[in-house]
Amino acid sequence: MKIRVKLSYKFFLAFLLTFVALTISMIATMQFYAYREFSKYVRTMEMLRLNEIAIVLDREYRTNHGWKQLKDNTARWQYLLRPLYPQFDFKEFPPMPPDLLAFNPKLPHPKKETAPGKLHGLKKYVPSENPPVNDALKNGPSYPPFIIEHRLTLFDAQKQPVAGPAVSTADHTLKEIIIDGNVVGWLGLKREERLSHPLNLAFIREQSNAFYIIGAIMLLLASVVAFFMSRHLLAPIQQLAAGTRALSSRRFDTRIDVQTGDELGQLASDFNMMLKTLGRYEHMRKQWISDISHELRTPLSILQGEIEAIQDGIRKADQQVLESLHSEVLYLNRIVANLHDLSMADAGAFPLNRQPVDPLKILAETLNRFRNRFLQEQITVREDLRTDQEIVLQTDPTRLEELFSNLFENVLRYADKPGIFNIRQAVSMANLVLYFEDSGPGVPEQALEYLFDRLYRVDFARTRAKGGSGLGLAICKAIVEAHSGKITAYNVLSGGLGIHIVIPIVQGSQYAERAKE
């Protein structure tokens, strides 16, 4: 069973997950760079402390002419490291207490105390006179920032340990102690892969908490943005869905409000165009059914009336009546044949018996058959046809004759009398171009695009009273398009109607030779 999830939920979740991924990535990146940059800051501060201690050790070395007084003397080493503490004022470096000047390496390690405030082999030191490091720290932080005492080791010139916890220089950052151009020792700071000082860790933790709070706020804002964005994007889709439902109900007057110029807005515009086109075709379908019914009703009514009159003995079945009945049957047969041809054209299977013919000769021959009718209707024909040109068109000559006949019938039926009918040609290397222009009346501009529709008639000048089934120009369009051509209508400046036909041609020998050249 498929689970149906609304598209709005999908959009919302897609946007929200995207924002979550971006927020997590941003927080991780910020934490990484914050930790890295703060670590660099800590390392820089530690190196500054090394510079301070190096100055103290330089003085120690010059005073005692070496490291002998400092060797394994932890108390003296701790005293020298006093610049590491925030209470220490390096500008007022106090003298070393006398009890730290005496040194006996045979005594026990000074870290071991036998009584509070008393070291083995050392006189008891009174804190109030000159407090040692541990007593000085009682008034300050218990673990000051950047304290590095436990990581510092002093090495001699041969990198052997002098004071401090390390026994080798491995994993240490070394700073030279130079006196008179000679390296007399090395001050080593043990490297740490990660920050370990509680204050440093607390700072990083506070930064992380700040990042988490920022991330939570961003996710909350992202949720709001995702909600409104999903609604904004779904608005035209919901309108399209409503339009589709209206389309299924044949409500072609429905329109979608286009508010954006993006792809969804273009889709909505195309949908409106489709509804307009379908509405037009629906109207044409209804009109077509009505017109076909009317076209068939008239000859059928005539046939029915004539036959009933003969049955009732009102009229005799003489030759005149039979000819009238025959003409109505022919009219019906012509309508049915035209409708069949148009249905075949719609299916892309318009019947053509193709053979190489000269279209201009067929035009001239068809015109000759209509000359007497044009003369009777007082329409002067002006032609500009060069029938001596060798033009070959793969087509059905009967269909070409039907095309030209329908155009001539249209002029005879609707053009004002007396009038003028112009026929011009223009032959290019690839197309046969023909112009048919009468002297009027023309048609309204808005009616030009519908002129080749089936059963379409212009109200005022081309009425049903003029005769015809309204299928002639539709048949002309089907024939031209069956030859991959194009037929259009336009109003002539003189006030008449013009028909423009363009048909691709297969040219004769002289044009073929020019094309090869």
N, C-alpha and C positions, 0 to 999 in steps of 0.2 A: 504493500500500500504506500503510495507516494504521499509525502508530507508537504502540504501546500504552505509555503511561506510567502507572505506579502513582499512585494518588491521594495516597499518602503523600509521594511525591516532589513532586507538584504543591503540596501544602500546605506542605512544607518550603521549596520554592523561593519560594512566594508570601510566606511569613513572612520568609524571609531577604532577599529583594529589598526588602521593605518596610522592614526594619531597616536595610539598606544605604542606601536612599534617605534615611531619617530621620537616620542617622549622618552621611552626607555633608552633608545640609542643616545639621545641627547644627554640624559642624566649620566649614563655610563661614560660617555666621552668627557663630560664636565668633571666627573669624579676622577677619571684617569689623569686629566691635565691638571686638576687642582692638586692631587696628590703628588704628581711629578714636579710641578712648579714649587709647591711648598717644600718638598724634599730638597730641591735645589737651593731654596732659601735657607733651609736649616744647614745644609752643607756649607753654604757661603758664610753663614754666621759662625759655624764651627771653625772654618779656616781663619776668620778674623780673630777668634780666640787663640788660635795657634800662634798668630803673629804676636799677640800680647805675651803669651807664655815664652815664646822664643826670645823676646827682649829680656825677660827675667832670667832665663837660663844663660843668655849671653853675659849678663852681669855676674851670675853665679860662677861661670867658668873663669871670667877674668879675675874675680876676687880670690878664688881658691886655686887658680892656675891648673884647673882640671876638674874631673868629676869624682875625685876620691872622697870628698866630704859628703857627696850625695849618694854614693854607692850603698845600696841596701838600707838607706836611712829613710824610712817611710814617713816619719814625722817631718823631717826636713822637706821631703818631696811634697807632702800635703801643704806645707806652709808656702812653698813656691807656687803652688797652684791656686793661691787665693785670688788672682785676677779673674778666675772663672766665675766668681760669685758676684751677684749684683750689688752687695754692700761694699765691695772693694773699689776704692778710688785709686786708679793706677797712677795718677799724678802725685799722690802722696804715699809713696811706697814706704811703709815703716821698716825700721831695721829689724833684722832677725833677732829673736830673743836669745839671750846668752846661753840658756840651757839647751838650745838647738844647735849651738855652734860646736859643743862637745860631742864627740862621736866615738864610740867603741864598737867595732863590728863584732866583737866576741860576745856582746851582751845579747840577751834574747830579743826577738822581734818586737819592736816598739808597739805593735798593735795590741799586744797582750798586756793588760793592766792588772796590777795587783790590788789597787785600790782606786777609787774614783779620783780622777785628777792627777794620778801619779803614774809615771812610766818607769819601766825597769832601767836603771842606770842613769836616770835623769832626775833632776831636782823637780820638786813639785812646782808647777807653773800656776800663778794666780791669774785667773781670767780677767779680773778688772784692770790689771796693768797693761796687758797686751793680749787680748783673747785669741786663742787659736781658731782655726777654721770652724770646727764643729760648734764651739761656743758662739762664734759670730753669727752662725746660721740660725741661732735660736730666735733672733729678732726678725728673720726674713722667712721666705718660703722654705718649706721642708725639702723641696726638690726643685730648684730654680730652673728656668728655661735654659736650653742649650748646655746643660752640665755635661761635661765630657771627661771628668776626672777618671772614672772607671775604665775609660777606653784609651787613656794616654799612657805612653811609655817613652822613656828617654833611652836612646841608643847612643853608643860612642861612635867614633869615626869609623870603626870596623863593623858597625851595626850590631854590636853586642849589647844586651840589655844593661842599663845602669839603674833605672828606677821605673817602677810601674809594673803592671800585671803581666805583660807579654814577655815571652822568651825568644821571640823571633820577629822579624819584620813582615812575616806573611800576613796578608789581608790588612795591611796598614797603609794609610796615606802618609807619606814621609815629607817632612819639611827640613831643609838643611839649616844647620846652625854654623854660620861662617864667622870666623874671627881672623882678621888680618889676611883675608883672602884664602884661608884654609878651612876646610870642613872639619869641625871638631866634634860634631855630633849630629844626631838626627832626632827630631821630635816626631813620634809616630802616633797617628790617630787610627784606631781600628775601624774599618769600614763596616757599616751595618746595611744589610739588604733592605730592611724595612725600618720604618720609624718605630722606636720603642719608648720614647719618653712619654709619660702620661699626659703632659700638657700638649705635646704634639699630637698624640692620638685623640685627645679631647677636641683639639681644634679641627682635625679632620672629621671627627664624628659630628661636630656642629655643622660643618660645611655639608656633610652628607645629609643631615636632617634638613638643612635649608633646601638642598636640591630636591629631596623627597617632597617637601611642602610645595615647592614650585611645580614639580611634576604633577602633584595631585590637583593643584589649581589649573594647570594646563589641561589635564584630562577632563576636568569639569567643564572648562570652556570648550574643549574639543567636542564633548558630548552635546553641548548646546549648538555649536556650529554644525556638527554632523546632523543633528535633528532638523534644523532649518534648511540646511543644504539639501538633504534628502527630500524634504517637502518641496523645495524650489525646483529640483530636477524632476520630481515626479508630477508636478502640476501639468506640464504639457502632455505627459504620457497618460495621465488620467483623463485629460480632455480628448486625447486621441481614442482612448477606450470608449468614452461616451460617444464620440463621433462614429466609431465603428458600430456601436449598438444602434445608433440612429440610422446608419447606412443599412444595416440588416433589416430595419423597419421601413426602408424606402423613404426616409425623411431626408431628402437630398438638399433641403434648404438649410440644414445645420451647418454652422461655421465654427471654427476653432479660433479663439482669440490668440493671436501671435504676439508675444511680448518680448521675445529674444531674437537675436540674429545669429545664433549658433546653429549646430546641426539639428537640434530638436526644433528650433524655430523654423528652419528650412523644411523639416519633415512636416510640421503643422501646416506650413504654406502649401506644400505639395498635396497634403491631404485635402485642404480646402479646394485646391484646383481640381483634384480628382472628384470631390463631391459636386463641384460645379459642372464638370464634364459629364458625370453620370446623370446629374439632374437634366442637363441638356439632352442627353441621349434618351432619358426616360420621357421627356417631353416630346422628342422626335418620334419615339416609339408609339406613344399614344396618338400623336398627330398622324403618324404613318398608317396606323390601323384605321383611324377615322377617314383619312384620305383614300386609302385603298378600298374601304367599304363604300365610300361615296363614288369612286371611280368605277367600281364593279356594279354598284347599284344602278347607275344610269343605263348602261347597255343592257343589263339584265331586265330592268323595268321595261325598256323598249321592246326587247325580245318577248317578254311575257305579255305585254299589251298587244303586240302584233299577232302572236299565236292565239291568244284568247279571242281577239277580234275575228280571226279566221275560223276558230271553233264555233263562235256564236253566229257565223254567217254574215257578220257586219262587213267584213272585207273578204275579197276573193284572193286566193293564192296565185296572183298573177306574177309576171316577171318583175314588176316594180317592187312588190312586197318582198319577193324572194331576194332581190338585190339589197334591199334595206336590212333584211335579216342577216344576209351574208356579211355586209359591212360591219354590223355590230359584232358578229362572231369574230371577224378578223381583228376588230379593235380589242376585244377581250383576249384573243390569242396573243396580240402584241404586248398587252400589259403583262400577261402571265410570263411570256418569254423574257421581257425586260426584268421582271422580278427574279426570274430564275438566274439570269445572267448576273444580276447584282448579288444574289446570294452566293453564287460561285466566286465572284470577285472577293467577297468578304472572306471566303474560305481559302483564298489564295490559289484558286484553280480556275481562273477565268479562261474559258475555251478559246484557243487561238490555233488556227491552222497555219503555222508559220511557213513562209517561203520568201525568197528574195524578190522584192518588188520596189518600184520607184514611187515613193509617196507623192511626189509632186505631180506625176502623170495621173495618179488616181484622183488627186484633188482637182486637177483640170477636167478630168472626165466627169466627175460628180458635179462640178460647177456647170458644165455644159448642159447637163440634164435639168438643171434648175433655172437656166437662163430665161426661158419663156415665162416661168412663174414670177421671177423677179421683174420681168418686163411688164407683166400684167398688174403687178402690185406697185408699179411705178418706183421701183428701187433700182438705182443706178449702181452697177457693180464696177469697181475699179480694182484691177488686179495687177500685181507685180510679181509674176511667177516666172522663173527661169527654168523652163522644163527641159532645156538642152543640157543642163548639168547632169552628170552621171552620178546619181545617188541611189544607194541600195539600202533597203531597210528590211530586216528579217521580221515579217509580220504577216498577219492574215489580211489579204486585200479586202475581204468582205467587211471585216471590222473597221478598217480604215474608211471605207465607203460609208459605213454606218456613222462613224465619228463626224465626218464632214456633212453628211445629210442632216444629222441632228442639229448641228450648228446652223446650217442654212434654214432649216425649219424654224428654228428659234428666231432668226432674223425676220423671216416672212411673217411669223405669227405676232411678234411684239414690236417691231420697228415701225416708226411713224411713216405714213405714205403722204406724199412722195418722200424718198430718202436716199441715202447713199450708203453703200456697203463696200468697205475697203478690205482687200486681202493682200498682206505683205509676207515676204519670207526673208529669212536671214540664215544662211548656211555657214557653219563653222567647220573646223576639221573634225569635230566630235559630235555636234548636235544639229538637228533640224529645228529651226525656230520659226513659228508661224504666228501671225497677228490677224485677228478678225475683228473689225471695228465697224459698228453701225452708227447712224447719225442720231439715234435717240429714240425714245427716252433712255436715260441711264437708270441706275438703281441707287437707293440710299447706301451710303458708305457702310453702315452697320449690317446691310444685307449681303454684301459682297462675299463674306466668308461662308455664308449659308447657301449661296446660289447653286452649288453642286450637290446639295443634299437631296435626298429622295423626296419627291412630291412637294418640294419647297416652291412657293410662288410669292412674288412681290405683290403686295395688295393693290396698289393704285395703277400700275402700268402693265403688269404681267398677271392678269387675273385669269380665273378658270374659264371665264366667258370667251377667252381667246382660243380655247381649244387645247388639246394636248393632255397628256397624262401626268406631267410633272416629273417624268423619269428620264427625259432626253439628256439633260446636262449631267445627271448622275451616271448615265451610261457612258457619256463622253469621258468623264473622269476615270471610270473603271477601265476604259480602253487605253487611255494614255498611261495610267499607272501600270497596266499590264505590260507596257513597253518600257518600264522603268523611267517614264517621263513625268512631267509635271504640267498641270493646267491651272491657270489662275484667271480671275476676272478683275477688271479695273474699269473705272469711269474715264472716258476720253474727255479731253479738254473741250471739245466741241459740244459735249453734252450727251454723247452716246455711250454704249457699253462695248468694252473691248475684251477679247478672249486671247490669252497668251499661252501658247503651247510650246514646250521644249521636249524633244524626243531624241535620245541617243541613236546614232545611225552607224551602220556598217558601210563604209564608203567604197566607191567604185575604184577603178584602176588608176585614174589620174590622181585622186586624193591619196590612195594607198602609196603611190610612188613618192608623193611629196612627204608623206609621213615617214617613209624609209630614209629619205634624204635628210 
